[in-house]
Amino acid sequence: MEIRGSTTVYGIIGYPVKHSLSPLMQTAAFQEAGIDAVYVPFEVKPEHLKTALDGIRALNVMGVNVTIPHKERVVEFIDFLDEDAEFLGAVNTIKNVEGKLHGYNTDAVGFYRSLVEEGIALKGKTAVMFGAGGAAKAVGYALLKGGVKFLHIFNRNFSRAKELGDLLSRLGNVLVYPLKESAVETVLPTADVIVNTTSVGMKSSDPHLFDYSKIPEGKTVVDIIYTPPETELLKAAKKKGCKVVNGLGMLLYQGVAAFEIWTGRKAPAELMKKVLLEELYG
Ligand SMILES: NC(=O)c1ccc[n+]([C@@H]2O[C@H](COP(=O)([O-])OP(=O)(O)OC[C@H]3O[C@@H](n4cnc5c(N)ncnc54)[C@H](OP(=O)(O)O)[C@@H]3O)[C@@H](O)[C@H]2O)c1
């Protein structure tokens, strides 16, 4: 592409940021949509976060994504927060509106849309979620806003599970448990949708979260991990005739939502997906 005086700048702030797939995905989207913009990675150390946000205003950077470790701390430097970002206390997308920074969280909507695209309905369902970290917050929120009737949360660190349970119980019926085999075995048969939001499964040497032979047959099992494309959990679920979904859709649709917030235009989701698939799985 040609960079001109009129070219606008978007980007992602994180630390580290080298691993991010967003520059590839968003650059392709801007090009496809014929928008005169670039999207670049900004490696921002935690101690420079405020300065970086002032820089966004000063340099008229039109929008950025925010990734680890800044999603929560960035909130204090934002001028306006949308409803999801306010509830979650975390921002992954910023739009610069005439020097005022508007903060959004598209992780929740990204997760939700990834299920909708797979034809998975949540209304009145029972969900079992593993994990209580940053991603779990957005996923649990999306599950409850999407209409699940009961959300059971398992986490290794129980106090973290309780903290998340306290927050999410404002939206519906939430029960929390320590990650113990006996409790998992009791609750799992009641599940319609099982979701892994922990990082367990990224490495082939990872332990199993629970005894995967206990996955009930014919359910929906979602793992928000996208590399590898099929974790041990998803492999086991497939053998049980479950519908399985990995984390590629969540990654894709958080980016689609960010693009649409920035540009007010429909994102070229098919192309963005193709770019991600090629980069991740070759
Ligand atoms: N698809 C997407 O777009 C997307 C977006 C965000 C994140 N993710 C993925 O989601 C995963 C979690 O990210 P995060 O930001 O939520 O991380 P995080 O805040 O660090 O949380 C990590 C979670 O994993 C659990 N965990 C880690 N090792 C474990 C083990 N050996 N046994 C049991 N539980 C373990 C932690 O439990 P404790 O609390 O007990 O430590 C915690 O619940 C990562 O794999 C990330 O790649 C995907």
The ligand as a Gaussian input file, in Angstrom:
#p B3LYP/6-31G(d) Opt

LIG

0 1
 N       -9.478000     -16.924000      21.561000
 C       -9.203000     -15.736000      22.028000
 O       -9.469000     -14.707000      21.401000
 C       -8.580000     -15.595000      23.386000
 C       -8.625000     -14.364000      24.057000
 C       -8.039000     -14.280000      25.329000
 C       -7.405000     -15.389000      25.875000
 N       -7.384000     -16.552000      25.172000
 C       -6.730000     -17.737000      25.758000
 O       -7.309000     -17.972000      27.036000
 C       -6.346000     -18.525000      27.924000
 C       -6.366000     -17.776000      29.240000
 O       -6.018000     -16.421000      29.058000
 P       -6.192000     -15.348000      30.234000
 O       -5.838000     -14.039000      29.659000
 O       -7.496000     -15.521000      30.918000
 O       -5.031000     -15.802000      31.252000
 P       -4.977000     -15.578000      32.827000
 O       -5.731000     -14.363000      33.228000
 O       -3.535000     -15.716000      33.177000
 O       -5.767000     -16.866000      33.435000
 C       -5.240000     -18.156000      33.290000
 C       -6.274000     -19.175000      33.747000
 O       -5.740000     -20.485000      33.500000
 C       -5.727000     -21.223000      34.719000
 N       -4.609000     -22.163000      34.735000
 C       -3.344000     -21.943000      34.296000
 N       -2.593000     -23.056000      34.458000
 C       -3.418000     -23.990000      35.021000
 C       -3.229000     -25.352000      35.437000
 N       -2.047000     -25.973000      35.305000
 N       -4.289000     -26.020000      35.947000
 C       -5.486000     -25.411000      36.074000
 N       -5.740000     -24.118000      35.713000
 C       -4.696000     -23.420000      35.190000
 C       -5.617000     -20.172000      35.798000
 O       -6.024000     -20.703000      37.012000
 P       -5.507000     -20.040000      38.436000
 O       -6.381000     -18.832000      38.641000
 O       -5.748000     -21.119000      39.403000
 O       -4.057000     -19.700000      38.225000
 C       -6.591000     -19.111000      35.233000
 O       -7.926000     -19.496000      35.464000
 C       -5.016000     -18.475000      27.164000
 O       -4.775000     -19.758000      26.626000
 C       -5.252000     -17.503000      26.038000
 O       -4.498000     -17.791000      24.899000
 C       -7.963000     -16.692000      23.955000

